[in-house]
Amino acid sequence: MIEVDSKNETGAMLMKVVGVVGSPRRGGNTEILVETVLAGAAGAGAKTEVYRLNELNIRGCQGCFYCQEHGRCRQSDDMTLLYEALRTADGLVIGSPIYMGYLTAQTKLFLDRLFAFLKLGVGCTLPRGKRGVLVYSQGGGENGASVMETLSSFLTTMMGIEVKGIVGGNGLNELGAIKQRHDLLEKAFQLGRELVV
């Protein structure tokens, strides 16, 4: 996890924006885009943190419904860090490459474990007012945007997160290819600012 200071020069608390990278590749296109969104948020005065799912120990949801009775997941793994980060965050950036026509396994594990925030018959127990940005990269194929639109709908309707936008593109096979896509980097930076202002 990378973190920047939580107060501005006047001592006021900053907004907090958390980035979640679902790519297994360090320095990959998805990670670069997530970090660009976070840079935009930081430039607008937010405190930022980034979590790389591939480097965390997160088990799959066990479907045991323990969270429904006890208000928390029974598993004690690195998802505990993310639960706390999400509770206290004002903004969330989720990034995933598109593998085999869908989100990565790392991203899907993370999303499945968000069930602990959903109380059947009640709704989401996360504090309201959170904003989000979704990021993707894809080598071949054309379905990345539609995958992220589906995720956006879930986050909005089930989690109460206002998704400010989606940024990503196709043809990003090579590590770091996103650095040549100035249009996507600019959009990512601007979406980061929109999470804060």
For each residue, the residues with C-beta under 8 A, 3 or more apart:
1: 49 50 51 81
2: 48 49 50
3: 47 48 49
4: 42 47 48
5: 14 47
6: 13 14 16 47
7: 11 12 13 14
8: 11 12 14 45
9:
10:
11: 7 8
12: 7 8
13: 6 7
14: 5 6 7 8 45 46 47
15: 41 45 46 47 90 91 195 196
16: 6 46 47 48 49 88 89 90 91
17: 38 41 42 46 47 48 49 89 90 91 92 93 192 195 196
18: 48 49 50 51 85 86 89 91 92 93
19: 34 35 37 38 48 49 50 51 92 93 95
20: 34 50 51 53 82 92 93 94 95 107 110
21: 30 31 34 50 51 52 53 54 95
22: 30 53 54 94 95 96 97 103 104 106 107 110
23: 28 29 30 31 52 54 95 96 97 104 106 137
24: 54 104 106
25: 28 30 31 97 175
26: 31 52
27: 31 32 175 176
28: 23 25 31 32 97 137 175 176
29: 23 32 33 97 137 172 175 176 177 178
30: 21 22 23 25 33 34 95 96 97 135 136 137 168
31: 21 23 25 26 27 28 34 35 52 95
32: 27 28 29 35 36 176 178 179 185
33: 29 30 36 37 95 135 137 167 168 178 184 185 188
34: 19 20 21 30 31 37 38 50 93 95 135
35: 19 31 32 38 39 50
36: 32 33 39 40 185 188 189 192
37: 19 33 34 40 41 93 133 135 167 188 189 191 192 195
38: 17 19 34 35 41 42 48 50 93 192
39: 35 36 42 43 189 192
40: 36 37 43 44 188 189 190 191 192 193 194 195
41: 15 17 37 38 44 46 48 91 93 192 193 195 196
42: 4 17 38 39 45 46 47 48 192
43: 39 40 189 192 193
44: 40 41 192 193 195 196 197
45: 8 14 15 42 196
46: 14 15 16 17 41 42 90 91 195 196
47: 3 4 5 6 14 15 16 17 42
48: 2 3 4 16 17 18 19 38 41 42
49: 1 2 3 16 17 18 19 85
50: 1 2 18 19 20 21 34 35 38
51: 1 18 19 20 21 56 81 82 85
52: 21 23 26 31 55 56
53: 20 21 22 56 58 106 107 109 110
54: 21 22 23 24 106
55: 52
56: 51 52 53 77 78 79 81 82
57: 77 78
58: 53 77 78 79 82 106 109 110 113
59: 62 75 77 79 109
60: 109 112 113
61: 109 112 113 115
62: 59 66 74 75
63:
64: 74
65: 68 69
66: 62 69 70 72 73 74
67: 70 71 72 73 74 115 116
68: 65 119 120
69: 65 66
70: 66 67 74
71: 67 119 125
72: 66 67 83 116
73: 66 67 79 80 83 113 116
74: 62 64 66 67 70
75: 59 62 79
76: 80
77: 56 57 58 59 80
78: 56 57 58 81 82
79: 56 58 59 73 75 82 83 110 113
80: 73 76 77 83 84
81: 1 51 56 78 84 85
82: 20 51 56 58 78 79 85 86 110 113
83: 72 73 79 80 86 87 116 117
84: 80 81 87 88
85: 18 49 51 81 82 88 89
86: 18 82 83 89 92 117 126
87: 83 84 126 127
88: 16 84 85
89: 16 17 18 85 86 92 130
90: 15 16 17 46 129 130 131 195 196
91: 15 16 17 18 41 46 130 131 132 133 195 196
92: 17 18 19 20 86 89 130 131 132 133 161
93: 17 18 19 20 34 37 38 41 132 133 134 135 192 195
94: 20 22 107 110 132 133 134 135 151
95: 19 20 21 22 23 30 31 33 34 134 135 136 137
96: 22 23 30 103 104 106 107 135 136
97: 22 23 25 28 29 30 104 136 137 138
98: 101 102 103 136 137 138 141 143 144 147
99: 102 103 104 105
100:
101: 98 141 143 147
102: 98 99 108 147
103: 22 96 98 99 107 108 111 147 151
104: 22 23 24 96 97 99 107 108
105: 99 108 109
106: 22 23 24 53 54 58 96 109 110
107: 20 22 53 94 96 103 104 110 111
108: 102 103 104 105 111 112
109: 53 58 59 60 61 105 106 112 113
110: 20 22 53 58 79 82 94 106 107 113 114
111: 103 107 108 114 151 154
112: 60 61 108 109 115
113: 58 60 61 73 79 82 109 110 116
114: 110 111 117 118 159
115: 61 67 112 118
116: 67 72 73 83 113
117: 83 86 114 124 125 126 159
118: 114 115 123 124 125 158 159
119: 68 71 122 123 124 125
120: 68
121:
122: 119 125
123: 118 119 160
124: 117 118 119 158 159 160
125: 71 117 118 119 122
126: 86 87 117 130 159 160 161
127: 87 130
128: 160
129: 90
130: 89 90 91 92 126 127 159 160 161 162
131: 90 91 92 161 162 163 164 194 195
132: 91 92 93 94 152 155 161 162 163 164 195
133: 37 91 92 93 94 163 164 165 166 167 188 191 192 194 195
134: 93 94 95 148 151 152 155 163 165 166 167 168
135: 30 33 34 37 93 94 95 96 166 167 168 188
136: 30 95 96 97 98 144 145 147 148 166 167 168
137: 23 28 29 30 33 95 97 98 144 168 169 172 178
138: 97 98 141 143 144 168 169 170 171 172
139: 170 171 172 173
140: 170 171 173
141: 98 101 138 144 170
142: 145 170
143: 98 101 138 146 147
144: 98 136 137 138 141 147 148 168 169 170
145: 136 142 148 149 166 168
146: 143 149 150
147: 98 101 102 103 136 143 144 150 151
148: 134 136 144 145 151 152 166 168
149: 145 146 152 153 166
150: 146 147 153 154
151: 94 103 111 134 147 148 154 155
152: 132 134 148 149 155 156 163 166
153: 149 150 156 157
154: 111 150 151 157 158 159
155: 132 134 151 152 158 159 161 163
156: 152 153 159 160 161 162 163
157: 153 154
158: 118 124 154 155
159: 114 117 118 124 126 130 154 155 156
160: 123 124 126 128 130 156
161: 92 126 130 131 132 155 156
162: 130 131 132 156
163: 131 132 133 134 152 155 156 166
164: 131 132 133 191 194 195
165: 133 134 187 191 194
166: 133 134 135 136 145 148 149 152 163
167: 33 37 133 134 135 136 184 187 188 191
168: 30 33 134 135 136 137 138 144 145 148 184
169: 137 138 144 172 178 181 184
170: 138 139 140 141 142 144
171: 138 139 140 177
172: 29 137 138 139 169 177 178 181
173: 139 140 177
174: 177
175: 25 27 28 29
176: 27 28 29 32 179
177: 29 171 172 173 174 180 181
178: 29 32 33 137 169 172 181 184 185
179: 32 176 185
180: 177
181: 169 172 177 178 184 185
182: 185 186
183: 186 187
184: 33 167 168 169 178 181 187 188
185: 32 33 36 178 179 181 182 188 189
186: 182 183 189 190
187: 165 167 183 184 190 191
188: 33 36 37 40 133 135 167 184 185 191 192
189: 36 37 39 40 43 185 186 192 193
190: 40 186 187 193 194
191: 37 40 133 164 165 167 187 188 194 195
192: 17 36 37 38 39 40 41 42 43 44 93 133 188 189 195 196
193: 40 41 43 44 189 190 196 197
194: 40 131 133 164 165 190 191 197
195: 15 17 37 40 41 44 46 90 91 93 131 132 133 164 191 192
196: 15 17 41 44 45 46 90 91 192 193
197: 44 193 194
